[in-house]
């Protein structure tokens, strides 16, 4: 099933030229299909992260809708939207989001702990597989303070996909990675799409196009 953004607009109240309103995204429509990788690219400040956050249920649009199964996700209650994000969306945000009191494997399994869901052998086997595929298996018992920025980023990716979400949103997922691990991450997202997920990646990496079904360039809040 697709996830569709219809005429999304996001305004922020701040001084901008002759106005006190800054338009980060203007009347943008975008459809994410399962089994595909969509890359959003363009210069910083073009609205890419804002689009990702609105489509992933993290930022309420000023205007427009985000439709899943003909339901506008922003018509849901906070509780319903939170559960939807936990079950069907996987988000890899910019920056570090590790829980420092938990080790790597506990951080990865956190989406299950939030709603008190049990982690059986199948879940733990999937976590182990993700650790292997992202080349951090040796760090499963380590605390976040012992990890490099790139290792923390790969841990966040594993946590985002542990529940096999229908939609994966990754905001600059290779920002702290060297060339070899950048390739590993993009190959991972490509395989996630081949297994049925819809993947949206915000990135400045030119090599991302090699793994994408489409590349969309943004500037000044619009698709160009």
MDTraj code that builds the backbone (N, CA, C; nanometers):
import mdtraj as md
import numpy as np

residues = "UNK UNK UNK UNK UNK UNK UNK UNK UNK UNK UNK UNK UNK UNK UNK UNK UNK UNK UNK UNK UNK UNK UNK UNK UNK UNK UNK UNK UNK UNK UNK UNK UNK UNK UNK UNK UNK UNK UNK UNK UNK UNK UNK UNK UNK UNK UNK UNK UNK UNK UNK UNK UNK UNK UNK UNK UNK UNK UNK UNK UNK UNK UNK UNK UNK UNK UNK UNK UNK UNK UNK UNK UNK UNK UNK UNK UNK UNK UNK UNK UNK UNK UNK UNK UNK UNK UNK UNK UNK UNK UNK UNK UNK UNK UNK UNK UNK UNK UNK UNK UNK UNK UNK UNK UNK UNK UNK UNK UNK UNK UNK UNK UNK UNK UNK UNK UNK UNK UNK UNK UNK UNK UNK UNK UNK UNK UNK UNK UNK UNK UNK UNK UNK UNK UNK UNK UNK UNK UNK UNK UNK UNK UNK UNK UNK UNK UNK UNK UNK UNK UNK UNK UNK UNK UNK UNK UNK UNK UNK UNK UNK UNK UNK UNK UNK UNK UNK UNK UNK UNK UNK UNK UNK UNK UNK UNK UNK UNK UNK UNK UNK UNK UNK UNK UNK UNK UNK UNK UNK UNK UNK UNK UNK UNK UNK UNK UNK UNK UNK UNK UNK UNK UNK UNK UNK UNK UNK UNK UNK UNK UNK UNK UNK UNK UNK UNK UNK UNK UNK UNK UNK UNK UNK UNK".split()
xyz = np.array([
    [0.0844, -0.1184, 0.0000],
    [0.0000, 0.0000, 0.0000],
    [0.0889, 0.1248, 0.0000],
    [0.0483, 0.2303, -0.0721],
    [0.1310, 0.3505, -0.0789],
    [0.1070, 0.4444, 0.0390],
    [0.2006, 0.5324, 0.0587],
    [0.1863, 0.6443, 0.1518],
    [0.1958, 0.7701, 0.0661],
    [0.0931, 0.8524, 0.0713],
    [0.0852, 0.9662, -0.0199],
    [0.0778, 1.0982, 0.0541],
    [0.1623, 1.1904, 0.0133],
    [0.1549, 1.3277, 0.0622],
    [0.0829, 1.4106, -0.0419],
    [-0.0182, 1.4829, 0.0013],
    [-0.0974, 1.5644, -0.0901],
    [-0.0873, 1.7112, -0.0515],
    [-0.0271, 1.7889, -0.1395],
    [-0.0177, 1.9350, -0.1236],
    [0.0363, 1.9757, 0.0138],
    [0.1428, 1.9087, 0.0566],
    [0.1998, 1.9399, 0.1876],
    [0.2648, 2.0783, 0.1875],
    [0.2334, 2.1523, 0.2906],
    [0.2930, 2.2842, 0.3121],
    [0.3334, 2.2945, 0.4587],
    [0.4507, 2.3500, 0.4835],
    [0.4931, 2.3730, 0.6206],
    [0.5499, 2.5131, 0.6335],
    [0.4858, 2.5919, 0.7190],
    [0.5310, 2.7276, 0.7479],
    [0.5809, 2.7354, 0.8913],
    [0.6838, 2.8141, 0.9111],
    [0.7357, 2.8413, 1.0446],
    [0.7296, 2.9917, 1.0687],
    [0.6909, 3.0299, 1.1892],
    [0.6824, 3.1719, 1.2213],
    [0.8203, 3.2227, 1.2610],
    [0.8804, 3.2904, 1.1653],
    [1.0077, 3.3568, 1.1881],
    [1.0256, 3.4615, 1.0786],
    [1.1039, 3.5599, 1.1076],
    [1.1185, 3.6702, 1.0135],
    [1.1862, 3.6232, 0.8862],
    [1.1242, 3.6518, 0.7715],
    [1.1770, 3.6088, 0.6431],
    [1.1440, 3.7139, 0.5382],
    [1.2465, 3.7824, 0.4902],
    [1.2284, 3.8904, 0.3926],
    [1.1256, 3.9916, 0.4447],
    [1.0126, 4.0029, 0.3742],
    [0.9124, 4.1015, 0.4144],
    [0.8008, 4.0412, 0.4991],
    [0.8224, 3.9191, 0.5490],
    [0.7159, 3.8490, 0.6222],
    [0.7698, 3.7942, 0.7534],
    [0.6767, 3.7611, 0.8442],
    [0.7170, 3.6947, 0.9679],
    [0.6892, 3.5453, 0.9586],
    [0.6704, 3.4954, 0.8355],
    [0.6404, 3.3539, 0.8125],
    [0.7383, 3.2984, 0.7096],
    [0.8089, 3.1921, 0.7466],
    [0.9024, 3.1264, 0.6559],
    [0.8392, 2.9976, 0.6053],
    [0.8319, 2.9830, 0.4736],
    [0.7727, 2.8639, 0.4131],
    [0.8822, 2.7634, 0.3818],
    [0.8882, 2.6541, 0.4598],
    [0.9916, 2.5523, 0.4406],
    [0.9563, 2.4565, 0.3280],
    [0.8276, 2.4271, 0.3119],
    [0.7785, 2.3382, 0.2050],
    [0.6512, 2.3990, 0.1487],
    [0.6405, 2.3979, 0.0156],
    [0.5263, 2.4609, -0.0489],
    [0.4524, 2.3639, -0.1406],
    [0.3301, 2.3287, -0.1058],
    [0.2380, 2.2539, -0.1927],
    [0.3051, 2.1336, -0.2588],
    [0.3683, 2.0501, -0.1793],
    [0.4427, 1.9364, -0.2330],
    [0.3599, 1.8086, -0.2243],
    [0.3592, 1.7315, -0.3328],
    [0.2912, 1.6014, -0.3356],
    [0.3931, 1.4934, -0.3695],
    [0.3840, 1.3812, -0.2993],
    [0.4814, 1.2743, -0.3150],
    [0.4172, 1.1427, -0.2748],
    [0.4450, 1.0382, -0.3505],
    [0.3863, 0.9066, -0.3241],
    [0.4987, 0.8051, -0.3052],
    [0.4948, 0.7321, -0.1946],
    [0.5933, 0.6280, -0.1660],
    [0.5299, 0.4920, -0.1891],
    [0.5881, 0.4146, -0.2787],
    [0.5368, 0.2825, -0.3122],
    [0.6216, 0.1754, -0.2454],
    [0.5558, 0.0706, -0.1978],
    [0.6293, -0.0407, -0.1392],
    [0.7218, -0.1027, -0.2434],
    [0.8381, -0.1448, -0.1984],
    [0.9337, -0.2078, -0.2884],
    [1.0215, -0.1103, -0.3639],
    [1.0208, 0.0165, -0.3237],
    [1.0999, 0.1170, -0.3946],
    [1.1840, 0.1998, -0.2990],
    [1.2938, 0.2523, -0.3514],
    [1.3786, 0.3470, -0.2801],
    [1.3653, 0.4825, -0.3481],
    [1.3234, 0.5830, -0.2714],
    [1.3143, 0.7202, -0.3199],
    [1.4195, 0.8034, -0.2476],
    [1.5003, 0.8752, -0.3223],
    [1.6034, 0.9603, -0.2650],
    [1.5648, 1.1061, -0.2847],
    [1.5673, 1.1819, -0.1752],
    [1.5486, 1.3275, -0.1797],
    [1.6856, 1.3921, -0.1654],
    [1.7197, 1.4757, -0.2616],
    [1.8503, 1.5395, -0.2583],
    [1.8355, 1.6886, -0.2855],
    [1.9445, 1.7602, -0.2738],
    [1.9432, 1.9054, -0.2914],
    [2.0243, 1.9721, -0.1823],
    [2.0440, 2.1029, -0.1963],
    [2.1255, 2.1757, -0.0999],
    [2.0571, 2.1825, 0.0364],
    [2.1364, 2.2043, 0.1394],
    [2.0823, 2.2189, 0.2741],
    [1.9843, 2.3351, 0.2784],
    [1.8770, 2.3184, 0.3567],
    [1.7766, 2.4226, 0.3691],
    [1.6691, 2.4181, 0.2631],
    [1.6721, 2.3130, 0.1791],
    [1.5739, 2.3040, 0.0712],
    [1.4412, 2.2432, 0.1107],
    [1.4301, 2.1916, 0.2339],
    [1.3037, 2.1362, 0.2808],
    [1.2976, 1.9850, 0.2866],
    [1.4077, 1.9193, 0.2581],
    [1.4073, 1.7726, 0.2502],
    [1.3705, 1.7080, 0.3837],
    [1.4368, 1.7494, 0.4907],
    [1.4101, 1.6918, 0.6221],
    [1.2685, 1.7227, 0.6675],
    [1.2199, 1.8408, 0.6357],
    [1.0828, 1.8778, 0.6720],
    [0.9831, 1.7851, 0.6052],
    [1.0048, 1.7536, 0.4784],
    [0.9171, 1.6596, 0.4075],
    [0.9220, 1.5226, 0.4740],
    [1.0424, 1.4738, 0.5024],
    [1.0564, 1.3426, 0.5664],
    [0.9836, 1.3392, 0.7001],
    [0.9992, 1.4445, 0.7797],
    [0.9355, 1.4468, 0.9115],
    [0.7835, 1.4517, 0.9019],
    [0.7306, 1.5235, 0.8033],
    [0.5853, 1.5265, 0.7865],
    [0.5324, 1.3920, 0.7397],
    [0.6016, 1.3280, 0.6466],
    [0.5536, 1.2000, 0.5940],
    [0.5665, 1.0868, 0.6958],
    [0.6591, 1.1010, 0.7896],
    [0.6796, 0.9961, 0.8899],
    [0.6001, 1.0189, 1.0177],
    [0.5136, 1.1194, 1.0184],
    [0.4274, 1.1410, 1.1337],
    [0.4904, 1.2163, 1.2476],
    [0.6028, 1.2837, 1.2212],
    [0.6745, 1.3533, 1.3280],
    [0.6507, 1.5032, 1.3304],
    [0.5945, 1.5582, 1.2213],
    [0.5778, 1.7024, 1.2115],
    [0.4453, 1.7330, 1.1426],
    [0.3565, 1.7988, 1.2137],
    [0.2237, 1.8288, 1.1587],
    [0.2362, 1.9331, 1.0478],
    [0.1837, 1.9042, 0.9290],
    [0.1904, 2.0032, 0.8214],
    [0.0997, 2.1228, 0.8489],
    [0.1358, 2.2365, 0.7927],
    [0.0493, 2.3543, 0.8008],
    [-0.0753, 2.3326, 0.7155],
    [-0.0549, 2.2751, 0.5985],
    [-0.1645, 2.2409, 0.5083],
    [-0.1320, 2.1076, 0.4420],
    [-0.2351, 2.0443, 0.3845],
    [-0.2147, 1.9191, 0.3144],
    [-0.2392, 1.7976, 0.4014],
    [-0.2259, 1.6793, 0.3388],
    [-0.2549, 1.5539, 0.4079],
    [-0.1470, 1.4505, 0.3772],
    [-0.1306, 1.3552, 0.4690],
    [-0.0480, 1.2369, 0.4465],
    [-0.1406, 1.1172, 0.4612],
    [-0.1638, 1.0466, 0.3515],
    [-0.2647, 0.9419, 0.3481],
    [-0.2038, 0.8024, 0.3502],
    [-0.2551, 0.7192, 0.4394],
    [-0.2226, 0.5780, 0.4466],
    [-0.3539, 0.5018, 0.4558],
    [-0.3776, 0.4109, 0.3623],
    [-0.5069, 0.3409, 0.3590],
    [-0.6233, 0.4397, 0.3584],
    [-0.6114, 0.5457, 0.2819],
    [-0.7148, 0.6501, 0.2694],
    [-0.7402, 0.7261, 0.3997],
    [-0.6541, 0.7061, 0.4981],
    [-0.6665, 0.7774, 0.6250],
    [-0.5549, 0.8791, 0.6384],
    [-0.5924, 1.0029, 0.6680],
    [-0.4927, 1.1051, 0.6955],
    [-0.4316, 1.0745, 0.8317],
    [-0.3017, 1.0460, 0.8339],
    [-0.2398, 1.0049, 0.9607],
    [-0.2510, 1.1150, 1.0666],
    [-0.2654, 1.2406, 1.0231],
    [-0.2755, 1.3498, 1.1200],
    [-0.4181, 1.3718, 1.1691],
    [-0.5098, 1.2865, 1.1234],
    [-0.6442, 1.2860, 1.1817],
    [-0.6523, 1.1905, 1.3000],
    [-0.5464, 1.1118, 1.3221],
    [-0.5424, 1.0176, 1.4328],
    [-0.5121, 1.0897, 1.5640],
    [-0.5494, 1.0274, 1.6732],
    [-0.5100, 1.0803, 1.8038],
    [-0.3598, 1.0619, 1.8212],
    [-0.3024, 1.1326, 1.9170],
    [-0.1592, 1.1192, 1.9434],
    [-0.1230, 0.9739, 1.9744],
    [-0.2083, 0.9074, 2.0525],
    [-0.1832, 0.7685, 2.0886],
    [-0.1873, 0.6783, 1.9663],
    [-0.2863, 0.6993, 1.8800],
    [-0.2986, 0.6171, 1.7593],
    [-0.1812, 0.6401, 1.6641],
    [-0.1409, 0.7657, 1.6483],
    [-0.0303, 0.7972, 1.5593],
    [0.1014, 0.7410, 1.6130],
    [0.1200, 0.7482, 1.7433],
    [0.2407, 0.6925, 1.8037],
    [0.2493, 0.5420, 1.7806],
    [0.1371, 0.4730, 1.7962],
    [0.1353, 0.3276, 1.7737],
    [0.1590, 0.2951, 1.6265],
    [0.1017, 0.3748, 1.5374],
    [0.1239, 0.3552, 1.3946],
    [0.2712, 0.3692, 1.3609],
    [0.3331, 0.4742, 1.4113],
    [0.4754, 0.4947, 1.3841],
    [0.5575, 0.3777, 1.4364],
    [0.5242, 0.3288, 1.5537],
    [0.6014, 0.2209, 1.6137],
    [0.5875, 0.0909, 1.5354],
    [0.4689, 0.0665, 1.4808],
    [0.4421, -0.0603, 1.4142],
    [0.4766, -0.0611, 1.2659],
    [0.4563, 0.0526, 1.1977],
    [0.4641, 0.0499, 1.0515],
    [0.5667, 0.1448, 0.9913],
    [0.6174, 0.2362, 1.0707],
    [0.7188, 0.3304, 1.0239],
    [0.8501, 0.3033, 1.0966],
    [0.9588, 0.3108, 1.0230],
    [1.0916, 0.3052, 1.0826],
    [1.1650, 0.4324, 1.0474],
    [1.2105, 0.5074, 1.1472],
    [1.2700, 0.6388, 1.1232],
    [1.4144, 0.6404, 1.1743],
    [1.5039, 0.6820, 1.0857],
    [1.6437, 0.7053, 1.1231],
    [1.6677, 0.8561, 1.1157],
    [1.6612, 0.9254, 1.2284],
    [1.6758, 1.0719, 1.2262],
    [1.8213, 1.1143, 1.2166],
    [1.8416, 1.2414, 1.1868],
    [1.9766, 1.2966, 1.1964],
    [2.0177, 1.2997, 1.3428],
    [2.1478, 1.2999, 1.3656],
    [2.1961, 1.3086, 1.5025],
    [2.1898, 1.1750, 1.5732],
    [2.2294, 1.1744, 1.6985],
    [2.2370, 1.0522, 1.7776],
    [2.1159, 1.0433, 1.8707],
    [2.0501, 0.9290, 1.8702],
    [1.9287, 0.9111, 1.9496],
    [1.9375, 0.7897, 2.0417],
    [2.0574, 0.7468, 2.0721],
    [2.0746, 0.6297, 2.1574],
    [2.0304, 0.6577, 2.3006],
    [1.9775, 0.5535, 2.3654],
    [1.9509, 0.5573, 2.5095],
    [2.0776, 0.5083, 2.5785],
    [2.1476, 0.5975, 2.6460],
    [2.2832, 0.5651, 2.6913],
    [2.2876, 0.4687, 2.8087],
    [2.1743, 0.4475, 2.8752],
    [2.1729, 0.3508, 2.9847],
    [2.1538, 0.2080, 2.9335],
    [2.1233, 0.1921, 2.8047],
    [2.1027, 0.0604, 2.7447],
    [2.2212, 0.0242, 2.6561],
    [2.2470, -0.1053, 2.6416],
    [2.3510, -0.1460, 2.5489],
    [2.2957, -0.1508, 2.4066],
    [2.3783, -0.1903, 2.3117],
    [2.3400, -0.1847, 2.1702],
    [2.2185, -0.2712, 2.1414],
    [2.2194, -0.3959, 2.1847],
    [2.1076, -0.4853, 2.1537],
    [1.9796, -0.4373, 2.2217],
    [1.9896, -0.3828, 2.3404],
    [1.8714, -0.3294, 2.4103],
    [1.8161, -0.2072, 2.3371],
    [1.9051, -0.1241, 2.2846],
    [1.8608, -0.0104, 2.2050],
    [1.7870, -0.0558, 2.0799],
    [1.8381, -0.1573, 2.0151],
    [1.7762, -0.2068, 1.8918],
    [1.6377, -0.2649, 1.9196],
    [1.6208, -0.3294, 2.0337],
    [1.4924, -0.3921, 2.0694],
    [1.3949, -0.2949, 2.1350],
    [1.4343, -0.1690, 2.1479],
    [1.3524, -0.0699, 2.2172],
    [1.2106, -0.0568, 2.1606],
    [1.1882, -0.0632, 2.0283],
    [1.0508, -0.0520, 1.9778],
    [0.9556, -0.1573, 2.0334],
    [1.0069, -0.2710, 2.0735],
    [0.9230, -0.3725, 2.1373],
    [0.8966, -0.3366, 2.2834],
    [0.9981, -0.2829, 2.3504],
    [0.9846, -0.2524, 2.4924],
    [0.8863, -0.1384, 2.5174],
    [0.8750, -0.0448, 2.4225],
    [0.7901, 0.0731, 2.4418],
    [0.6469, 0.0340, 2.4738],
    [0.5958, -0.0693, 2.4067],
    [0.4575, -0.1118, 2.4291],
    [0.4491, -0.2463, 2.5018],
    [0.5578, -0.2841, 2.5658],
    [0.5569, -0.4052, 2.6468],
    [0.5434, -0.5334, 2.5675],
    [0.5855, -0.5325, 2.4405],
    [0.5764, -0.6527, 2.3580],
    [0.6931, -0.7460, 2.3882],
    [0.6661, -0.8743, 2.3832],
    [0.7687, -0.9729, 2.4127],
    [0.8634, -0.9889, 2.2934],
    [0.9880, -1.0171, 2.3235],
    [1.0871, -1.0438, 2.2190],
    [1.1218, -1.1920, 2.2239],
    [1.0632, -1.2669, 2.1311],
    [1.0873, -1.4104, 2.1270],
    [1.2148, -1.4404, 2.0493],
    [1.2403, -1.5699, 2.0275],
    [1.3634, -1.6101, 1.9592],
    [1.3704, -1.5535, 1.8178],
    [1.2568, -1.5472, 1.7497],
    [1.2563, -1.4951, 1.6124],
    [1.2995, -1.3487, 1.6091],
    [1.2525, -1.2703, 1.7060],
    [1.2899, -1.1282, 1.7123],
    [1.4379, -1.1141, 1.7432],
    [1.4845, -1.1917, 1.8382],
    [1.6265, -1.1821, 1.8750],
    [1.7161, -1.2299, 1.7613],
    [1.6701, -1.3303, 1.6872],
    [1.7475, -1.3760, 1.5714],
    [1.7531, -1.2667, 1.4642],
    [1.6420, -1.1951, 1.4473],
    [1.6429, -1.0850, 1.3513],
    [1.7383, -0.9756, 1.3969],
    [1.7386, -0.9451, 1.5251],
    [1.8311, -0.8439, 1.5766],
    [1.9757, -0.8855, 1.5505],
    [2.0064, -1.0117, 1.5750],
    [2.1423, -1.0618, 1.5500],
    [2.1774, -1.0508, 1.4015],
    [2.0802, -1.0812, 1.3161],
    [2.1031, -1.0725, 1.1715],
    [2.1300, -0.9280, 1.1291],
    [2.0545, -0.8344, 1.1852],
    [2.0761, -0.6936, 1.1525],
    [2.2142, -0.6471, 1.1976],
    [2.2554, -0.6910, 1.3145],
    [2.3885, -0.6559, 1.3638],
    [2.4960, -0.7061, 1.2671],
    [2.4777, -0.8274, 1.2161],
    [2.5737, -0.8834, 1.1216],
    [2.5740, -0.8054, 0.9908],
    [2.4558, -0.7783, 0.9382],
    [2.4457, -0.7117, 0.8080],
    [2.5002, -0.5695, 0.8116],
    [2.4900, -0.5056, 0.9278],
    [2.5395, -0.3687, 0.9415],
    [2.6795, -0.3629, 1.0025],
    [2.7400, -0.4800, 1.0180],
    [2.8794, -0.4926, 1.0620],
    [2.9046, -0.4325, 1.2000],
    [2.8116, -0.4580, 1.2932],
    [2.8329, -0.4143, 1.4321],
    [2.8033, -0.5291, 1.5301],
    [2.8116, -0.6525, 1.4811],
    [2.7781, -0.7685, 1.5651],
    [2.8661, -0.7759, 1.6888],
    [2.9912, -0.7332, 1.6750],
    [3.0856, -0.7409, 1.7866],
    [3.0535, -0.6403, 1.8960],
    [2.9563, -0.5528, 1.8712],
    [2.9255, -0.4450, 1.9662],
    [2.7926, -0.4652, 2.0382],
    [2.7338, -0.5824, 2.0285],
    [2.5985, -0.6031, 2.0810],
    [2.5860, -0.5727, 2.2298],
    [2.6923, -0.5944, 2.3065],
    [2.6873, -0.5708, 2.4514],
    [2.7474, -0.4373, 2.4924],
    [2.7962, -0.3605, 2.3954],
    [2.8607, -0.2328, 2.4260],
    [2.7579, -0.1257, 2.4579],
    [2.7977, -0.0272, 2.5369],
    [2.7138, 0.0882, 2.5641],
    [2.7398, 0.1953, 2.4567],
    [2.6419, 0.2807, 2.4299],
    [2.6581, 0.3832, 2.3268],
    [2.7821, 0.4696, 2.3432],
    [2.8218, 0.4977, 2.4666],
    [2.9396, 0.5823, 2.4888],
    [3.0670, 0.5203, 2.4341],
    [3.0652, 0.3886, 2.4106],
    [3.1824, 0.3191, 2.3585],
    [3.1841, 0.3130, 2.2062],
    [3.0810, 0.3652, 2.1407],
    [3.0677, 0.3548, 1.9959],
    [3.1106, 0.4832, 1.9257],
    [3.1571, 0.4675, 1.8028],
    [3.1859, 0.5834, 1.7188],
    [3.0555, 0.6391, 1.6627],
    [3.0626, 0.7556, 1.6005],
    [2.9437, 0.8141, 1.5405],
    [2.8837, 0.7254, 1.4333],
    [2.9690, 0.6640, 1.3518],
    [2.9192, 0.5736, 1.2474],
    [2.8549, 0.4491, 1.3031],
    [2.9097, 0.3965, 1.4114],
    [2.8514, 0.2779, 1.4750],
    [2.7165, 0.3115, 1.5373],
    [2.7070, 0.4286, 1.5979],
    [2.5780, 0.4719, 1.6530],
    [2.4741, 0.4867, 1.5433],
    [2.5160, 0.5371, 1.4273],
    [2.4223, 0.5540, 1.3162],
    [2.3713, 0.4178, 1.2677],
    [2.4590, 0.3202, 1.2586],
    [2.4159, 0.1872, 1.2137],
    [2.3275, 0.1185, 1.3178],
    [2.3534, 0.1437, 1.4462],
    [2.2647, 0.0932, 1.5506],
    [2.1252, 0.1527, 1.5348],
    [2.1181, 0.2825, 1.5041],
    [1.9885, 0.3489, 1.4847],
    [1.9138, 0.2908, 1.3654],
    [1.9864, 0.2539, 1.2613],
    [1.9232, 0.1913, 1.1454],
    [1.8630, 0.0568, 1.1841],
    [1.9383, -0.0227, 1.2582],
    [1.8876, -0.1531, 1.3023],
    [1.7633, -0.1370, 1.3881],
    [1.7635, -0.0398, 1.4777],
    [1.6471, -0.0146, 1.5630],
    [1.5261, 0.0274, 1.4804],
    [1.5485, 0.1071, 1.3760],
    [1.4380, 0.1557, 1.2926],
    [1.3695, 0.0437, 1.2159],
    [1.4431, -0.0619, 1.1839],
    [1.3852, -0.1665, 1.0972],
    [1.3586, -0.2971, 1.1707],
    [1.3820, -0.3024, 1.3012],
    [1.3694, -0.4286, 1.3747],
    [1.2297, -0.4888, 1.3627],
    [1.1262, -0.4057, 1.3503],
    [0.9887, -0.4564, 1.3426],
    [0.9393, -0.4735, 1.1984],
    [1.0329, -0.4736, 1.1044],
    [1.0000, -0.4891, 0.9625],
    [0.8921, -0.3898, 0.9191],
    [0.9188, -0.2609, 0.9326],
    [0.8176, -0.1601, 0.8991],
    [0.7861, -0.1577, 0.7500],
    [0.6658, -0.1137, 0.7178],
    [0.6267, -0.0967, 0.5779],
    [0.6992, 0.0201, 0.5134],
    [0.7317, 0.1212, 0.5957],
    [0.7924, 0.2441, 0.5446],
    [0.9149, 0.2784, 0.6282],
    [1.0258, 0.3064, 0.5596],
    [1.1514, 0.3407, 0.6258],
    [1.1907, 0.4813, 0.5818],
    [1.2206, 0.5665, 0.6803],
    [1.2588, 0.7052, 0.6549],
    [1.3981, 0.7262, 0.7132],
    [1.4927, 0.7634, 0.6290],
    [1.6303, 0.7793, 0.6755],
    [1.6816, 0.9181, 0.6379],
    [1.7193, 0.9958, 0.7383],
    [1.7646, 1.1335, 0.7177],
    [1.9162, 1.1384, 0.7308],
    [1.9845, 1.1539, 0.6202],
    [2.1311, 1.1558, 0.6152],
    [2.1897, 1.0354, 0.6916],
    [2.1508, 0.9138, 0.6517],
    [2.1920, 0.7956, 0.7290],
    [2.3394, 0.7617, 0.7186],
    [2.4125, 0.8237, 0.6251],
    [2.5548, 0.7913, 0.6084],
    [2.6446, 0.9086, 0.6463],
    [2.5899, 1.0039, 0.7197],
    [2.6653, 1.1251, 0.7512],
    [2.7946, 1.1011, 0.8271],
    [2.8013, 0.9950, 0.9071],
    [2.9212, 0.9683, 0.9871],
    [3.0018, 0.8488, 0.9365],
    [2.9740, 0.8053, 0.8131],
    [3.0317, 0.6801, 0.7655],
    [3.1383, 0.7006, 0.6591],
    [3.2342, 0.6078, 0.6571],
    [3.3335, 0.6081, 0.5501],
    [3.2731, 0.5453, 0.4241],
    [3.3485, 0.5417, 0.3165],
    [3.2958, 0.4953, 0.1883],
    [3.2468, 0.3508, 0.1947],
    [3.3225, 0.2652, 0.2616],
    [3.2853, 0.1238, 0.2683],
    [3.1533, 0.1050, 0.3430],
    [3.1379, 0.1711, 0.4568],
    [3.0150, 0.1563, 0.5344],
    [2.8986, 0.2315, 0.4716],
    [2.9278, 0.3384, 0.3972],
    [2.8229, 0.4054, 0.3209],
    [2.7624, 0.3085, 0.2207],
    [2.8463, 0.2349, 0.1512],
    [2.7991, 0.1340, 0.0564],
    [2.7175, 0.0267, 0.1281],
    [2.7641, -0.0176, 0.2445],
    [2.6920, -0.1191, 0.3216],
    [2.5515, -0.0714, 0.3569],
    [2.5396, 0.0536, 0.3987],
    [2.4092, 0.1075, 0.4391],
    [2.3152, 0.1208, 0.3200],
    [2.3633, 0.1730, 0.2088],
    [2.2760, 0.1870, 0.0924],
    [2.2359, 0.0505, 0.0369],
    [2.3249, -0.0457, 0.0409],
    [2.2886, -0.1815, -0.0009],
    [2.1822, -0.2392, 0.0927],
    [2.1948, -0.2067, 0.2205],
    [2.0963, -0.2535, 0.3185],
    [1.9580, -0.1966, 0.2880],
    [1.9497, -0.0671, 0.2618],
    [1.8200, -0.0057, 0.2302],
    [1.7642, -0.0596, 0.0980],
    [1.8533, -0.0840, 0.0023],
    [1.8074, -0.1418, -0.1240],
    [1.7460, -0.2803, -0.1003],
    [1.8101, -0.3615, -0.0177],
    [1.7570, -0.4952, 0.0106],
    [1.6266, -0.4871, 0.0888],
    [1.6131, -0.3860, 0.1786],
    [1.4877, -0.3683, 0.2525],
    [1.3736, -0.3378, 0.1559],
    [1.4001, -0.2563, 0.0549],
    [1.2988, -0.2274, -0.0461],
    [1.2679, -0.3520, -0.1285],
    [1.3696, -0.4273, -0.1646],
    [1.3478, -0.5489, -0.2426],
    [1.2643, -0.6501, -0.1651],
    [1.2681, -0.6399, -0.0324],
    [1.1866, -0.7278, 0.0522],
    [1.0460, -0.6712, 0.0751],
    [1.0174, -0.5515, 0.0195],
    [0.8811, -0.4998, 0.0223],
    [0.8586, -0.3658, 0.0873],
    [0.9599, -0.3095, 0.1539],
    [0.9416, -0.1809, 0.2210],
    [0.9480, -0.0654, 0.1210],
    [0.8845, 0.0456, 0.1577],
    [0.9027, 0.1714, 0.0854],
    [1.0058, 0.2520, 0.1631],
    [1.1118, 0.2948, 0.0960],
    [1.2234, 0.3619, 0.1623],
    [1.2374, 0.5038, 0.1079],
    [1.2415, 0.6007, 0.2001],
    [1.2672, 0.7400, 0.1647],
    [1.3965, 0.7826, 0.2322],
    [1.4938, 0.8250, 0.1525],
    [1.6244, 0.8641, 0.2044],
    [1.6523, 1.0087, 0.1691],
    [1.6854, 1.0886, 0.2693],
    [1.7368, 1.2241, 0.2481],
    [1.8884, 1.2147, 0.2549],
    [1.9563, 1.2596, 0.1512],
    [2.1020, 1.2455, 0.1490],
    [2.1658, 1.3433, 0.0514],
    [2.2919, 1.3743, 0.0792],
    [2.3745, 1.4500, -0.0145],
    [2.4681, 1.3578, -0.0922],
    [2.4664, 1.2292, -0.0610],
    [2.5577, 1.1345, -0.1246],
    [2.5167, 1.1095, -0.2697],
    [2.6059, 1.1410, -0.3634],
    [2.5749, 1.1201, -0.5041],
    [2.5588, 0.9722, -0.5381],
    [2.6302, 0.8851, -0.4669],
    [2.6239, 0.7424, -0.4969],
    [2.4886, 0.6812, -0.4612],
    [2.4058, 0.7536, -0.3858],
    [2.2748, 0.6999, -0.3488],
    [2.1894, 0.6701, -0.4708],
    [2.2123, 0.7425, -0.5794],
    [2.1337, 0.7225, -0.7017],
    [2.1476, 0.5803, -0.7553],
    [2.2623, 0.5170, -0.7289],
    [2.2855, 0.3816, -0.7780],
    [2.1884, 0.2812, -0.7164],
    [2.1333, 0.3135, -0.6006],
    [2.0476, 0.2204, -0.5277],
    [1.9006, 0.2610, -0.5329],
    [1.8711, 0.3715, -0.5987],
    [1.7366, 0.4296, -0.5948],
    [1.6546, 0.3936, -0.7179],
    [1.5227, 0.3890, -0.6969],
    [1.4303, 0.3781, -0.8093],
    [1.4019, 0.5154, -0.8683],
    [1.4126, 0.6180, -0.7856],
    [1.3988, 0.7551, -0.8355],
    [1.4715, 0.8486, -0.7419],
    [1.5232, 0.9555, -0.8013],
    [1.5924, 1.0601, -0.7269],
    [1.5167, 1.1902, -0.7507],
    [1.4782, 1.2570, -0.6420],
    [1.4012, 1.3814, -0.6497],
    [1.4845, 1.4931, -0.5895],
    [1.5034, 1.5989, -0.6672],
    [1.5805, 1.7128, -0.6181],
    [1.4864, 1.8191, -0.5657],
    [1.5213, 1.8757, -0.4501],
    [1.4427, 1.9826, -0.3891],
    [1.5251, 2.1094, -0.3765],
    [1.4571, 2.2217, -0.3873],
    [1.5189, 2.3517, -0.3623],
    [1.4090, 2.4483, -0.3198],
    [1.4378, 2.5247, -0.2170],
    [1.3429, 2.6262, -0.1665],
    [1.2049, 2.5697, -0.1413],
    [1.2007, 2.4479, -0.0854],
    [1.0734, 2.3882, -0.0444],
    [0.9916, 2.3276, -0.1566],
    [1.0505, 2.3150, -0.2762],
    [0.9761, 2.2615, -0.3897],
    [1.0572, 2.1543, -0.4610],
    [0.9862, 2.0652, -0.5303],
    [1.0510, 1.9682, -0.6170],
    [1.0904, 2.0392, -0.7462],
    [1.2176, 2.0271, -0.7805],
    [1.2664, 2.0937, -0.9019],
    [1.3126, 1.9937, -1.0082],
])
top = md.Topology()
chain = top.add_chain()
for i, resn in enumerate(residues, 1):
    res = top.add_residue(resn, chain, resSeq=i)
    for name in ("N", "CA", "C"):
        top.add_atom(name, md.element.get_by_symbol(name[0]), res)
traj = md.Trajectory(xyz[None], top)
